Amino acid sequence: MNSQALLPKDKFDLDVVNRLSSAAPEQVSGVAPSLLEWIADMNWPVASEIIQVLPGFYKVLLPSIESILSNPDNDIIWRCNIISKLLTQFPQESLLPLLPVIQKYAGFIPQNEDEEDLKNVALDFVTWYQSLTD
């Protein structure tokens, strides 16, 4: 299967979920950044479906996720969705490399409402993660 076939054609392309479910990690790796863009807006029908399949590919998604979270130019809501809706489905041990950037968000002083949301999501994530290790 062509890796590009793993990307939705539009926000209503729910058939992509079946293609993703049977994809190999190497195929997902080739389109990981583009695939993660589809969870930037959780109001899109395809977003809530894709986010259920993505955790199965956590190993190949982690480098892209780290890059997305580390780039302050990326959409704040997108980063919130990744932290609150995707990462909470990943195995605990896989999250360790992402903790520093999430903890940084938890400790920063927000300048606007979106940044306040990011801070709250990060605080919730850190609390959740710590509860797993206690």
N, C-alpha and C positions, 0 to 999 in steps of 0.2 A: 504494500500500500504506500502510496506517495504521502510523504509527511504533510504536504499542504492540504491533503484531504482531511486532516485532523483539525483543521481550523474551520470554525463556523462560517458559512457564506453570509449570514446575517443574524440578527439577534433572535430570530425565530427558528433557526436551523437546529432542531432537536435531534435530527438523525446523526449529527456529529457525536453524540454521546455513545451511540452503538459502535461507531468507528473507533472512538477513543478507548472504549472498554476492551477492544480486541487488539489494540496497538501494542507494539513492543516499546520498551523504554527508549531504545535508540531513536525510534521515530519521533517520540514525544520530545526528546532532547533537542532535536533539530528545529522545533517550532515553539519551544518552551516560552520565550519572552512574548511572542505573539499570542500564544494560547492564554497566558496569564492576563493579557489585556482584556479578555472577555469577562473577567470578573471585576472589572473596574466599576461597572454599574450593575448592581444586584437586582435592579428592576427589569433587566432584560431576561426574558424567559430562558434563554440558553444558559445564562450565568448560574442559576440555581441548580441546573442539571449538571453542568460541567464541574462545578465545585464538589459534587459528590464523587466524581471519578478521579479527579486530580490527585488525591492523597495516595493512590496506588502508584503514582510516579514521583513520590516525594524526593527520591534520591537524585533524579535528573532535573527536578524543578528547583532544588535548593540554591544552586549558583545564581539562577535568574532572580529568585526571590531576594537573595541577599543584595544583589545589584539594585533591584527596584527599591527595597527598603532603605538602602544607603544613599540613594540619590534624592536630595531635597527638592529637585525640580519635578519629580514625579507627583502625580495627583495625590492629594492627601486622602481622599475617600478611597482610592484604589489601595493605598497602603493600609488603611483601616480595614478594608475587606480582607486583604491578605492575612493580616494579623488576627482578626477576630473570627473570620469564617473559614479560612483555609488551614492556617497553622495549628489550630486547635484539634485538627483531625490527623496531624502527623504524629509519628512515634516520638515520644518524649526525648529520647537520646538524639534524635536528628535536629532538635531545636537549639541545642547548645551553641552552635556557631552564630545563631541569629539573636541570641539574648543581649549582647552588648548594644546593638542598634535599637532594639526594642526598649531596653532599659534607659537609653539616652532619651527616647521619646517620652518615657514615663517621667523623666526628671526635668524636661525643659519647660520654659515659661511660654505659654501660648500667646500669640499675637492676635489671633482671631478665632472665630467659632470653629472652623475646620480643624485648626491646630489644637483646640481644646478637645475636640472629639478624638483626635489622634492620641493625645496624652491620656485620655480616659481609657481608650481601647488598650493602649500599652500598659497602663496600670492594671487593668483587669487581667491582661494576659500574664503579666509578671506574677500577680497574685495566684492565678490559676496554675501556672507552672510551678510555683513554690509549693502549692498544695499537693502536687504530684510527687514532690521530692521529700515531703515531710513524713 
